[in-house]
Amino acid sequence: MIKNKKLPLIFIKGKKFPYLFLFSVGLLIYLNSFFNYFLWDDELLIVKNGYIRSWTNIFKVFLVDIFHWTNKSNFYRPLFTLSLMFDYSFWRLEAFGYHLTNFFLHLSNSFLIFYLLRFLRQNKRISLITALLFLVHPVHTEAVTYISGRADPLAVLFSLLTFLFFIKSLSPERIKYIFFYFLSLFFYTCALLSKEIALALPLFLLTYDFLFSPPRKNLLSILKKLYKHLAFLLITLAYIGLRINLFGFASKGAVPYSLPLRVINLPHVYAFYIYILILPFNLRVERFLPLIEKMDAGFFLYAFLLIAVIFWAAKSYRRSKLIFFFSLWFFINIFIVANIVMPLNAVVAEHWSYLASIGFFYIAACGFDKFLRPRFVFLKWAPTLKFRRSLFVIIVTTLCLLTISRNFQWKSPVIFFESTLRASEGQFSIRDTRVRYNLANAYASRGDLDKAIQEFKRVLEERPDITRVYYSLGLTYARKGLYEEAENKLLKTIELDPGYLQAYYTLGSLYLKQGDRQKAKLVWKKALEIEPRFPREKELLEQLKVLKSRISSQTIEEEGILFKND
């Protein structure tokens, strides 16, 4: 640590101060997120998920995916589901409590980063700047402010604990070795059960062991070193085997691009993540990354930049093994989510940088450490220390303000989807169509039927082949009292998908509401021919009576038909 009484207060020597400082800053920038509503996947994973409401399901979560009760997927994250069960026990459907949990997970990760770097004998300023940048960077709002993004902070928490206790297990004292070693194995298992991003962790443990442990000169000593990593390998293989046995490994809805095409775009993917970490403006979900389909000028530009960065990282090995290690941390963790190891459900996503960003922020902190030294010269440029401190404060303050602003964009479904569409304006993709469809449903849910109809129509202009949009539009027309338009859209739904049973149910209800019981009977009879479990007319009338003409609400599609024997 630099002994300079004029250093900013943030660099004072107190052991507790860094944690109090991080807590204060974190609370300040995430306070406005505590009052946000449930949105997007929160509706499925929390609001409508009866599975998290009973602890009798505690063991079942280890055998199913997180969406198993509504749509089959292979998102195997049992500890994430357990965390939702825990929150529901205390908060029921109060979003405040879920946001609070996400915040403390993120804050804990920031604490662990600081503690871990200090444990590695890194100076206090580099450790604190790394933890601070990680804490305040707006790119992490997709993993923190968004409740359903919790799997990333949860997996990183257990990954950092794994790393910390593995390093502590390198102690020559046998009792400490055994205790910390088994703790690291336990937390690695927890990390995998939180999210699959932890798969590369054994590689980092092995790399650290060979980089920082005393060198072994003979084959036997090297084999002994490798032996203690065997348990991590076995846990990894067991996890992969479990996933394959339960529901396969490839992601549902994976990116439909060939492996050669994904490899060609790898430099572009790295450039994207580096860019949003340096310039985190215009952040949004459902990212659209233009694909490079051949080795053109764009490919060679991104490839050249990537090679230059890798060359710099490799060259850093002699100067600082920690910089080299955290460079590997960044590049390997991005590689895991770059659709090379396995195809994912998107080309890029901001929250996929959560784990990898630790390496990036450490390297940035090393740069800021040099920048804030009393004597700093860069290409004959020697700005005053006061100027450099001010610039650093401006950078951190800007990141804080961007995070606060981004939290507001996650406030409610309407605000969220509107801001997402504004951010992606001029970059049309299929994902934008999905966002617009969700926005239309959000408008309908709050009663803005005219806006909802307008957005549904825009979706159909871009994608006239999506059956459920016709159904949702028909349902909205019915709520507005435009029965003829509603009938047309529901008939179009059935034309596109004769097996869309909910459309029969709603269309029959519409006819009944207009007093045409004969038409209602014909529609329901047709549905019965398709699905024998479809309720008979008498049962349907009972359902409609109990539900008090549900055609006046937007909940028909959500609640579904009450089939026999369900």
PyMOL commands that set and color helices and strands:
alter all, ss='L'
color gray80, all
select helices_A, chain A and resi 9-11+17-35+41-47+50-53+55-57+60-62+78-91+95-119+124-136+138-144+147-168+174-194+196-212+219-227+230-247+259-264+266-278+297-319+321-336+350-353+357-371+385-409+413-423+430-445+449-462+467-480+483-496+501-513+517-530+537-546+550-552+556-559
alter helices_A, ss='H'
color red, helices_A
deselect
rebuild
show_as cartoon
